């Protein structure tokens, strides 16, 4: 059997502000933006150079979903973004106004820092070491 995780739904307040953040601040690619109904779109973004998992930007519908925007995991790091050049991308992200809540640090598994997205979700930004398969992108 072969299975793969292809998309993760990220609840957002507004499609257009989320698209702008991910494409302009994080340099993600907009793969799809399809109008499904009057109020619902299918919006998919993905980091550059990635052929794996994508983010489905899902606009909050109702008070319960709106309350989870920015806190889908109760304040824990939610998503893990890997890079092949930490300092190149870190400096670009800082220049683009990305807010890092934990500064860069060297660990046995790689160089890592934690940033917030536009709604406050926490992300690990990692350049994994070659020898660490746990944190290494496949």
C-alpha positions as CSV (number, residue, x, y, z in Angstrom):
1,X,0.0,0.0,0.0
2,X,1.2,3.5,-0.8
3,X,-0.4,6.6,0.7
4,X,0.6,10.2,0.9
5,X,-0.5,13.4,2.6
6,X,-1.2,15.9,-0.2
7,X,-3.0,18.8,1.5
8,X,-3.5,20.4,4.9
9,X,-6.4,22.8,5.4
10,X,-5.4,26.0,7.0
11,X,-8.4,28.1,8.3
12,X,-8.0,31.7,7.3
13,X,-10.0,34.9,7.8
14,X,-9.8,36.0,4.2
15,X,-8.7,34.3,1.0
16,X,-7.0,37.3,-0.6
17,X,-5.1,38.5,2.4
18,X,-3.9,34.9,3.0
19,X,-2.9,34.5,-0.7
20,X,-1.0,37.8,-0.5
21,X,0.9,36.7,2.7
22,X,1.9,33.3,1.4
23,X,2.9,34.4,-2.1
24,X,4.5,37.7,-1.3
25,X,6.0,37.2,2.2
26,X,6.9,33.5,2.0
27,X,7.3,33.3,-1.8
28,X,4.9,30.3,-2.0
29,X,3.4,29.5,-5.4
30,X,-0.3,29.9,-5.9
31,X,-1.3,26.6,-7.5
32,X,-5.1,27.1,-7.7
33,X,-7.7,29.7,-7.0
34,X,-11.1,28.4,-8.1
35,X,-14.5,29.9,-7.3
36,X,-16.7,27.1,-6.1
37,X,-19.8,29.0,-4.8
38,X,-20.6,32.7,-4.1
39,X,-18.6,32.5,-0.9
40,X,-16.3,29.5,-1.2
41,X,-13.0,29.2,-3.2
42,X,-10.5,26.3,-3.6
43,X,-7.2,28.0,-2.9
44,X,-4.0,26.0,-2.9
45,X,-0.5,27.3,-2.2
46,X,2.9,25.5,-2.0
47,X,6.5,26.4,-1.1
48,X,8.8,26.9,-4.1
49,X,10.6,23.8,-5.3
50,X,8.2,21.5,-3.5
51,X,6.2,18.7,-5.2
52,X,4.7,17.3,-2.0
53,X,2.2,18.5,0.5
54,X,0.2,21.8,-0.2
55,X,-1.8,24.1,1.9
56,X,-5.5,24.5,1.2
57,X,-6.4,28.0,2.4
58,X,-10.0,27.5,3.8
59,X,-11.9,30.7,4.7
60,X,-13.5,30.4,8.1
61,X,-17.2,29.7,8.0
62,X,-19.1,30.6,11.2
63,X,-18.0,31.6,14.7
64,X,-16.4,28.3,15.7
65,X,-14.1,28.2,12.7
66,X,-13.3,31.9,13.0
67,X,-12.3,31.3,16.6
68,X,-9.7,28.7,15.5
69,X,-8.0,31.0,13.0
70,X,-4.4,31.4,14.1
71,X,-4.6,28.8,16.8
72,X,-5.5,25.5,15.1
73,X,-3.1,23.6,17.5
74,X,-3.6,25.3,20.8
75,X,-0.4,27.4,20.5
76,X,1.9,24.6,19.5
77,X,4.1,24.7,16.4
78,X,1.7,23.7,13.6
79,X,3.6,23.5,10.4
80,X,7.2,22.7,9.4
81,X,8.9,24.5,6.5
82,X,12.2,23.0,5.3
83,X,14.8,24.8,3.3
84,X,18.0,24.0,1.6
85,X,19.6,27.3,2.7
86,X,18.5,28.6,6.1
87,X,20.3,31.9,6.1
88,X,19.3,32.9,2.5
89,X,15.6,32.3,3.2
90,X,15.6,33.5,6.8
91,X,17.1,36.9,5.7
92,X,14.5,37.1,2.9
93,X,11.7,36.3,5.3
94,X,12.9,39.0,7.8
95,X,13.2,41.5,5.0
96,X,9.6,40.6,4.0
97,X,8.3,41.4,7.5
98,X,8.0,37.8,8.8
99,X,7.9,37.8,12.6
100,X,10.2,35.3,14.3
101,X,9.2,34.4,17.8
102,X,12.2,32.2,18.5
103,X,15.6,33.1,17.1
104,X,17.7,30.8,14.9
105,X,19.4,28.0,16.8
106,X,21.7,25.1,15.9
107,X,20.5,21.6,17.0
108,X,21.6,18.1,16.1
109,X,18.8,17.9,13.6
110,X,19.6,21.2,11.9
111,X,19.2,25.0,12.1
112,X,15.7,26.1,13.2
113,X,13.7,29.2,14.1
114,X,10.0,29.7,14.8
115,X,7.9,32.2,13.0
116,X,4.3,33.3,13.0
117,X,2.1,33.4,10.0
118,X,-0.3,36.4,9.4
119,X,-2.8,35.0,11.9
120,X,-0.4,33.8,14.6
121,X,0.0,30.1,13.7
122,X,3.5,28.9,14.7
123,X,5.8,27.4,12.1
124,X,9.2,25.7,12.5
125,X,11.6,26.9,9.8
126,X,14.3,24.3,9.4
127,X,17.4,23.5,7.4
128,X,17.8,19.8,8.4
129,X,21.2,18.2,8.7
130,X,22.0,15.6,6.1
131,X,22.2,12.9,8.7
132,X,18.8,13.6,10.4
133,X,16.1,11.5,8.8
134,X,13.4,12.5,11.3
135,X,13.3,16.2,10.2
136,X,14.4,15.6,6.6
137,X,12.0,16.2,3.8
138,X,11.5,13.2,1.5
